[in-house]
Amino acid sequence: MLHDNLVWLAKSAGLFYLVALSIVIVAWVYWPSNKKRYDRAAAAILQDDDRPLP
């Protein structure tokens, strides 16, 4: 019985850890103060600095 309880605890703790980590990552991405950083990264691909050599 001890092994079954330990397996259940490990699976539950892993599930809660992954859910909490996902919530933190989504909150970080959508945090308003990070908007400028992501807008700059999105516009970086459109800059004309990267051209093939003549």
Biopython code that builds the backbone (N, CA, C, O; Angstrom):
import numpy as np
from Bio.PDB.StructureBuilder import StructureBuilder

atoms = [
    (1, "MET", "N", (0.819, -1.200, 0.000)),
    (1, "MET", "CA", (0.000, 0.000, 0.000)),
    (1, "MET", "C", (0.863, 1.263, 0.000)),
    (1, "MET", "O", (0.461, 2.283, -0.559)),
    (2, "LEU", "N", (2.010, 1.206, 0.603)),
    (2, "LEU", "CA", (2.884, 2.371, 0.669)),
    (2, "LEU", "C", (3.350, 2.785, -0.733)),
    (2, "LEU", "O", (3.408, 3.977, -1.032)),
    (3, "HIS", "N", (3.677, 1.825, -1.585)),
    (3, "HIS", "CA", (4.135, 2.133, -2.934)),
    (3, "HIS", "C", (3.040, 2.821, -3.745)),
    (3, "HIS", "O", (3.318, 3.775, -4.471)),
    (4, "ASP", "N", (1.827, 2.361, -3.632)),
    (4, "ASP", "CA", (0.715, 2.984, -4.359)),
    (4, "ASP", "C", (0.505, 4.425, -3.920)),
    (4, "ASP", "O", (0.250, 5.299, -4.749)),
    (5, "ASN", "N", (0.610, 4.670, -2.645)),
    (5, "ASN", "CA", (0.457, 6.039, -2.140)),
    (5, "ASN", "C", (1.591, 6.935, -2.622)),
    (5, "ASN", "O", (1.366, 8.097, -2.963)),
    (6, "LEU", "N", (2.793, 6.406, -2.650)),
    (6, "LEU", "CA", (3.935, 7.175, -3.118)),
    (6, "LEU", "C", (3.819, 7.491, -4.604)),
    (6, "LEU", "O", (4.148, 8.599, -5.029)),
    (7, "VAL", "N", (3.361, 6.545, -5.386)),
    (7, "VAL", "CA", (3.156, 6.770, -6.817)),
    (7, "VAL", "C", (2.081, 7.830, -7.033)),
    (7, "VAL", "O", (2.244, 8.715, -7.873)),
    (8, "TRP", "N", (0.995, 7.748, -6.288)),
    (8, "TRP", "CA", (-0.080, 8.738, -6.402)),
    (8, "TRP", "C", (0.428, 10.125, -6.033)),
    (8, "TRP", "O", (0.110, 11.106, -6.706)),
    (9, "LEU", "N", (1.219, 10.210, -4.960)),
    (9, "LEU", "CA", (1.756, 11.498, -4.526)),
    (9, "LEU", "C", (2.695, 12.079, -5.580)),
    (9, "LEU", "O", (2.642, 13.275, -5.866)),
    (10, "ALA", "N", (3.548, 11.246, -6.154)),
    (10, "ALA", "CA", (4.483, 11.723, -7.173)),
    (10, "ALA", "C", (3.747, 12.207, -8.418)),
    (10, "ALA", "O", (4.095, 13.245, -8.981)),
    (11, "LYS", "N", (2.741, 11.468, -8.844)),
    (11, "LYS", "CA", (1.976, 11.884, -10.024)),
    (11, "LYS", "C", (1.198, 13.165, -9.758)),
    (11, "LYS", "O", (1.136, 14.041, -10.620)),
    (12, "SER", "N", (0.611, 13.280, -8.585)),
    (12, "SER", "CA", (-0.156, 14.483, -8.242)),
    (12, "SER", "C", (0.752, 15.698, -8.122)),
    (12, "SER", "O", (0.423, 16.774, -8.622)),
    (13, "ALA", "N", (1.893, 15.531, -7.461)),
    (13, "ALA", "CA", (2.823, 16.644, -7.316)),
    (13, "ALA", "C", (3.351, 17.076, -8.677)),
    (13, "ALA", "O", (3.490, 18.273, -8.928)),
    (14, "GLY", "N", (3.647, 16.132, -9.557)),
    (14, "GLY", "CA", (4.106, 16.478, -10.895)),
    (14, "GLY", "C", (3.044, 17.206, -11.697)),
    (14, "GLY", "O", (3.345, 18.149, -12.427)),
    (15, "LEU", "N", (1.810, 16.770, -11.561)),
    (15, "LEU", "CA", (0.718, 17.436, -12.264)),
    (15, "LEU", "C", (0.542, 18.867, -11.777)),
    (15, "LEU", "O", (0.415, 19.788, -12.584)),
    (16, "PHE", "N", (0.534, 19.060, -10.454)),
    (16, "PHE", "CA", (0.371, 20.413, -9.912)),
    (16, "PHE", "C", (1.552, 21.295, -10.273)),
    (16, "PHE", "O", (1.384, 22.488, -10.526)),
    (17, "TYR", "N", (2.752, 20.714, -10.300)),
    (17, "TYR", "CA", (3.929, 21.469, -10.690)),
    (17, "TYR", "C", (3.814, 21.952, -12.139)),
    (17, "TYR", "O", (4.090, 23.117, -12.424)),
    (18, "LEU", "N", (3.415, 21.079, -13.041)),
    (18, "LEU", "CA", (3.310, 21.459, -14.458)),
    (18, "LEU", "C", (2.186, 22.467, -14.691)),
    (18, "LEU", "O", (2.328, 23.375, -15.510)),
    (19, "VAL", "N", (1.079, 22.314, -13.981)),
    (19, "VAL", "CA", (-0.016, 23.278, -14.115)),
    (19, "VAL", "C", (0.427, 24.639, -13.599)),
    (19, "VAL", "O", (0.170, 25.655, -14.244)),
    (20, "ALA", "N", (1.088, 24.675, -12.444)),
    (20, "ALA", "CA", (1.559, 25.945, -11.889)),
    (20, "ALA", "C", (2.596, 26.584, -12.799)),
    (20, "ALA", "O", (2.571, 27.798, -13.002)),
    (21, "LEU", "N", (3.498, 25.795, -13.346)),
    (21, "LEU", "CA", (4.509, 26.318, -14.260)),
    (21, "LEU", "C", (3.860, 26.893, -15.517)),
    (21, "LEU", "O", (4.281, 27.942, -16.005)),
    (22, "SER", "N", (2.855, 26.226, -16.036)),
    (22, "SER", "CA", (2.149, 26.728, -17.219)),
    (22, "SER", "C", (1.455, 28.048, -16.926)),
    (22, "SER", "O", (1.473, 28.956, -17.757)),
    (23, "ILE", "N", (0.851, 28.161, -15.767)),
    (23, "ILE", "CA", (0.176, 29.408, -15.391)),
    (23, "ILE", "C", (1.185, 30.545, -15.261)),
    (23, "ILE", "O", (0.917, 31.662, -15.703)),
    (24, "VAL", "N", (2.337, 30.271, -14.662)),
    (24, "VAL", "CA", (3.370, 31.300, -14.523)),
    (24, "VAL", "C", (3.886, 31.738, -15.879)),
    (24, "VAL", "O", (4.089, 32.931, -16.104)),
    (25, "ILE", "N", (4.104, 30.797, -16.789)),
    (25, "ILE", "CA", (4.612, 31.139, -18.123)),
    (25, "ILE", "C", (3.592, 31.968, -18.898)),
    (25, "ILE", "O", (3.957, 32.953, -19.540)),
    (26, "VAL", "N", (2.341, 31.587, -18.844)),
    (26, "VAL", "CA", (1.302, 32.352, -19.551)),
    (26, "VAL", "C", (1.163, 33.744, -18.945)),
    (26, "VAL", "O", (0.991, 34.720, -19.676)),
    (27, "ALA", "N", (1.234, 33.847, -17.631)),
    (27, "ALA", "CA", (1.163, 35.165, -16.982)),
    (27, "ALA", "C", (2.347, 36.025, -17.388)),
    (27, "ALA", "O", (2.191, 37.223, -17.621)),
    (28, "TRP", "N", (3.538, 35.423, -17.476)),
    (28, "TRP", "CA", (4.726, 36.184, -17.876)),
    (28, "TRP", "C", (4.591, 36.698, -19.315)),
    (28, "TRP", "O", (4.956, 37.836, -19.608)),
    (29, "VAL", "N", (4.074, 35.867, -20.193)),
    (29, "VAL", "CA", (3.948, 36.259, -21.596)),
    (29, "VAL", "C", (2.943, 37.379, -21.770)),
    (29, "VAL", "O", (3.175, 38.300, -22.553)),
    (30, "TYR", "N", (1.841, 37.318, -21.061)),
    (30, "TYR", "CA", (0.788, 38.315, -21.235)),
    (30, "TYR", "C", (0.878, 39.477, -20.250)),
    (30, "TYR", "O", (-0.035, 40.302, -20.205)),
    (31, "TRP", "N", (1.946, 39.570, -19.461)),
    (31, "TRP", "CA", (2.103, 40.679, -18.522)),
    (31, "TRP", "C", (2.269, 41.971, -19.319)),
    (31, "TRP", "O", (3.071, 42.008, -20.251)),
    (32, "PRO", "N", (1.537, 43.026, -18.981)),
    (32, "PRO", "CA", (1.563, 44.260, -19.794)),
    (32, "PRO", "C", (2.940, 44.898, -19.939)),
    (32, "PRO", "O", (3.225, 45.485, -20.983)),
    (33, "SER", "N", (3.789, 44.806, -18.948)),
    (33, "SER", "CA", (5.098, 45.462, -19.050)),
    (33, "SER", "C", (6.032, 44.752, -20.029)),
    (33, "SER", "O", (7.058, 45.322, -20.401)),
    (34, "ASN", "N", (5.721, 43.546, -20.453)),
    (34, "ASN", "CA", (6.547, 42.826, -21.414)),
    (34, "ASN", "C", (6.136, 43.086, -22.858)),
    (34, "ASN", "O", (6.777, 42.570, -23.774)),
    (35, "LYS", "N", (5.093, 43.866, -23.085)),
    (35, "LYS", "CA", (4.587, 44.102, -24.434)),
    (35, "LYS", "C", (5.640, 44.753, -25.332)),
    (35, "LYS", "O", (5.791, 44.375, -26.494)),
    (36, "LYS", "N", (6.355, 45.718, -24.797)),
    (36, "LYS", "CA", (7.354, 46.414, -25.605)),
    (36, "LYS", "C", (8.444, 45.451, -26.070)),
    (36, "LYS", "O", (8.898, 45.538, -27.211)),
    (37, "ARG", "N", (8.865, 44.543, -25.206)),
    (37, "ARG", "CA", (9.899, 43.570, -25.551)),
    (37, "ARG", "C", (9.433, 42.653, -26.677)),
    (37, "ARG", "O", (10.190, 42.372, -27.607)),
    (38, "TYR", "N", (8.193, 42.188, -26.594)),
    (38, "TYR", "CA", (7.683, 41.271, -27.618)),
    (38, "TYR", "C", (7.393, 41.994, -28.925)),
    (38, "TYR", "O", (7.559, 41.414, -29.998)),
    (39, "ASP", "N", (6.966, 43.243, -28.855)),
    (39, "ASP", "CA", (6.767, 44.019, -30.081)),
    (39, "ASP", "C", (8.099, 44.253, -30.792)),
    (39, "ASP", "O", (8.175, 44.184, -32.019)),
    (40, "ARG", "N", (9.138, 44.526, -30.022)),
    (40, "ARG", "CA", (10.465, 44.733, -30.605)),
    (40, "ARG", "C", (10.979, 43.439, -31.245)),
    (40, "ARG", "O", (11.589, 43.476, -32.313)),
    (41, "ALA", "N", (10.736, 42.311, -30.601)),
    (41, "ALA", "CA", (11.165, 41.028, -31.164)),
    (41, "ALA", "C", (10.379, 40.688, -32.428)),
    (41, "ALA", "O", (10.931, 40.115, -33.368)),
    (42, "ALA", "N", (9.100, 41.037, -32.454)),
    (42, "ALA", "CA", (8.285, 40.761, -33.633)),
    (42, "ALA", "C", (8.702, 41.630, -34.816)),
    (42, "ALA", "O", (8.637, 41.189, -35.963)),
    (43, "ALA", "N", (9.129, 42.859, -34.544)),
    (43, "ALA", "CA", (9.538, 43.757, -35.618)),
    (43, "ALA", "C", (10.971, 43.487, -36.073)),
    (43, "ALA", "O", (11.357, 43.923, -37.158)),
    (44, "ALA", "N", (11.761, 42.785, -35.277)),
    (44, "ALA", "CA", (13.161, 42.545, -35.621)),
    (44, "ALA", "C", (13.291, 41.722, -36.898)),
    (44, "ALA", "O", (14.265, 41.882, -37.634)),
    (45, "ILE", "N", (12.353, 40.867, -37.167)),
    (45, "ILE", "CA", (12.420, 40.038, -38.369)),
    (45, "ILE", "C", (12.181, 40.876, -39.624)),
    (45, "ILE", "O", (12.540, 40.456, -40.724)),
    (46, "LEU", "N", (11.584, 42.048, -39.470)),
    (46, "LEU", "CA", (11.255, 42.887, -40.612)),
    (46, "LEU", "C", (12.338, 43.911, -40.942)),
    (46, "LEU", "O", (12.207, 44.648, -41.920)),
    (47, "GLN", "N", (13.395, 43.970, -40.151)),
    (47, "GLN", "CA", (14.460, 44.926, -40.413)),
    (47, "GLN", "C", (15.239, 44.503, -41.659)),
    (47, "GLN", "O", (15.356, 43.316, -41.963)),
    (48, "ASP", "N", (15.765, 45.496, -42.368)),
    (48, "ASP", "CA", (16.455, 45.232, -43.629)),
    (48, "ASP", "C", (17.956, 45.020, -43.442)),
    (48, "ASP", "O", (18.691, 45.068, -44.427)),
    (49, "ASP", "N", (18.431, 44.794, -42.250)),
    (49, "ASP", "CA", (19.856, 44.636, -42.007)),
    (49, "ASP", "C", (20.391, 43.307, -42.510)),
    (49, "ASP", "O", (21.581, 43.198, -42.808)),
    (50, "ASP", "N", (19.563, 42.320, -42.610)),
    (50, "ASP", "CA", (20.012, 40.982, -42.979)),
    (50, "ASP", "C", (19.738, 40.743, -44.460)),
    (50, "ASP", "O", (18.638, 40.348, -44.846)),
    (51, "ARG", "N", (20.764, 40.991, -45.288)),
    (51, "ARG", "CA", (20.645, 40.800, -46.727)),
    (51, "ARG", "C", (21.767, 39.875, -47.211)),
    (51, "ARG", "O", (22.819, 39.794, -46.577)),
    (52, "PRO", "N", (21.552, 39.192, -48.308)),
    (52, "PRO", "CA", (22.641, 38.366, -48.840)),
    (52, "PRO", "C", (23.781, 39.240, -49.379)),
    (52, "PRO", "O", (23.574, 40.380, -49.795)),
    (53, "LEU", "N", (24.963, 38.679, -49.356)),
    (53, "LEU", "CA", (26.103, 39.417, -49.890)),
    (53, "LEU", "C", (25.997, 39.551, -51.397)),
    (53, "LEU", "O", (25.520, 38.629, -52.059)),
    (54, "PRO", "N", (26.436, 40.697, -51.970)),
    (54, "PRO", "CA", (26.353, 40.879, -53.434)),
    (54, "PRO", "C", (27.345, 40.024, -54.185)),
    (54, "PRO", "O", (27.392, 40.068, -55.414)),
]
sb = StructureBuilder()
sb.init_structure("model")
sb.init_model(0)
sb.init_chain("A")
sb.init_seg("    ")
for serial, (resi, resn, name, xyz) in enumerate(atoms, 1):
    if name == "N":
        sb.init_residue(resn, " ", resi, " ")
    sb.init_atom(name, np.array(xyz, "f"), 0.0, 1.0, " ", f" {name:<3s}", serial, name[0])
structure = sb.get_structure()
